[in-house]
Amino acid sequence: MTDFSASPDLQDPTTHAGFVAIVGKPNVGKSTLLNAFLGTKVAPTSPRPQTTRRGVRGIYTLDNRQLIFVDTPGLHKPKDALGKYMNSEVHSALSDVDAVVWVVDLRHPPTDEDRLVANSVRDLPKPLFLVGNKTDAAKYPEEAMKLYGALLEGRGSDLPVSETMLSAQNSVNAVATLREQLLEVLPENPFFFPQGAASDQSREMWAAEIIREEAMKKLRDELPYAVATRVNRWTEREDGLQRIEGEIIVEKNAHKGMVIGAGGKQLREIGQAARKQLEVFLNHKVYLGLEVIVIPGWREDEEALRELGYE
Ligand SMILES: Nc1nc2c(ncn2[C@@H]2O[C@H](COP(=O)(O)OP(=O)(O)OP(=O)(O)O)[C@@H](O)[C@H]2O)c(=O)[nH]1
């Protein structure tokens, strides 16, 4: 009789799986790095700070190892209810994860905001990866990296830290090496998600983030953070056309006109840009209907925040 239990091919391989938080002050490139880790676009990126409001997760599975990225919003001093939500989310993300990636921008020396992040991660008893980003655009990357590394001084010698300098936009190999290092530190765990999963975001949330990304790009300095988006309906026609209906939510009536623009030009441009992005990723024709609605003071309103998914 064949003893199956002795056959290595038929034994379950041990799986390793765990959560990784990507932290850093706004605009350092956290979303860009996450997308580079995953090789697919799941988190919004934009040249504006604080674009990432939700803890969007990306999942990378290789053989018997699964990395689940928690893309936290930038750590910053809370200014309003939304700010408080962001900070509490960062702290709870840090206590739950198995490893932390701290991203810094090597184009500049550390600021108070970086010190704030450093203080939150320095003594965490888990693997810490300091990533100096934007080497492609930094004049003195090594010098800047030393200054950031110094912020971790005092971390116990038994607590591991790894330092990497890269460009999340261009360094394909460095990103892959860092991802391998992350795979190495994962604890033994069963997989948390099915093998093919890339993100646990719903497709509606994902599309809403793309719409918001485009709205923020177009609106520039006018009303940067007072805009939320949601997708209410998504239907698929037999010929594959995706019909998506979304809303852009502003705080004040006065903002509505600013989003819509003269003769509806701006809203049309936002819609066109978002539709193009959606078509690329969905690989289908998209009809995108957009409406602008007012929820007075939604950023200060706990219930409205919950309704919009900031929970
Ligand atoms: N030159 C250069 N720019 C980069 C690099 N990585 C990201 N950026 C740019 O930096 C800006 C911010 O990138 P994001 O990935 O949105 O930054 P983030 O840290 O997620 O931002 P928040 O959501 O505000 O916290 C964007 O304009 C990116 O294109 C890089 O390696 N080199």
PDBQT file of the ligand as one rigid body, heavy atoms in Angstrom, charges set to zero:
ROOT
HETATM    1  N1  LIG A 401       9.734  61.349  -9.450  1.00  0.00    +0.000 N 
HETATM    2  C1  LIG A 401       9.020  60.425  -8.813  1.00  0.00    +0.000 A 
HETATM    3  N2  LIG A 401       7.748  60.686  -8.463  1.00  0.00    +0.000 NA
HETATM    4  C2  LIG A 401       7.051  59.720  -7.815  1.00  0.00    +0.000 A 
HETATM    5  C3  LIG A 401       7.614  58.450  -7.527  1.00  0.00    +0.000 A 
HETATM    6  N3  LIG A 401       6.688  57.726  -6.869  1.00  0.00    +0.000 NA
HETATM    7  C4  LIG A 401       5.588  58.501  -6.772  1.00  0.00    +0.000 A 
HETATM    8  N4  LIG A 401       5.797  59.705  -7.342  1.00  0.00    +0.000 N 
HETATM    9  C5  LIG A 401       4.839  60.813  -7.473  1.00  0.00    +0.000 C 
HETATM   10  O1  LIG A 401       4.533  61.343  -6.205  1.00  0.00    +0.000 OA
HETATM   11  C6  LIG A 401       3.164  61.770  -6.153  1.00  0.00    +0.000 C 
HETATM   12  C7  LIG A 401       2.438  61.114  -5.007  1.00  0.00    +0.000 C 
HETATM   13  O2  LIG A 401       2.354  59.727  -5.226  1.00  0.00    +0.000 OA
HETATM   14  P1  LIG A 401       1.250  58.824  -4.494  1.00  0.00    +0.000 P 
HETATM   15  O3  LIG A 401       1.621  57.410  -4.789  1.00  0.00    +0.000 OA
HETATM   16  O4  LIG A 401      -0.115  59.283  -4.808  1.00  0.00    +0.000 OA
HETATM   17  O5  LIG A 401       1.593  59.208  -2.976  1.00  0.00    +0.000 OA
HETATM   18  P2  LIG A 401       0.899  58.756  -1.614  1.00  0.00    +0.000 P 
HETATM   19  O6  LIG A 401       1.984  58.708  -0.600  1.00  0.00    +0.000 OA
HETATM   20  O7  LIG A 401       0.097  57.519  -1.805  1.00  0.00    +0.000 OA
HETATM   21  O8  LIG A 401      -0.036  60.006  -1.334  1.00  0.00    +0.000 OA
HETATM   22  P3  LIG A 401      -1.278  60.182  -0.303  1.00  0.00    +0.000 P 
HETATM   23  O9  LIG A 401      -2.401  59.380  -0.850  1.00  0.00    +0.000 OA
HETATM   24  O10 LIG A 401      -1.522  61.654  -0.384  1.00  0.00    +0.000 OA
HETATM   25  O11 LIG A 401      -0.827  59.774   1.054  1.00  0.00    +0.000 OA
HETATM   26  C8  LIG A 401       2.555  61.436  -7.528  1.00  0.00    +0.000 C 
HETATM   27  O12 LIG A 401       2.612  62.573  -8.339  1.00  0.00    +0.000 OA
HETATM   28  C9  LIG A 401       3.497  60.355  -8.037  1.00  0.00    +0.000 C 
HETATM   29  O13 LIG A 401       3.522  60.306  -9.441  1.00  0.00    +0.000 OA
HETATM   30  C10 LIG A 401       8.973  58.188  -7.941  1.00  0.00    +0.000 A 
HETATM   31  O14 LIG A 401       9.541  57.128  -7.746  1.00  0.00    +0.000 OA
HETATM   32  N5  LIG A 401       9.611  59.223  -8.576  1.00  0.00    +0.000 N 
ENDROOT
TORSDOF 0
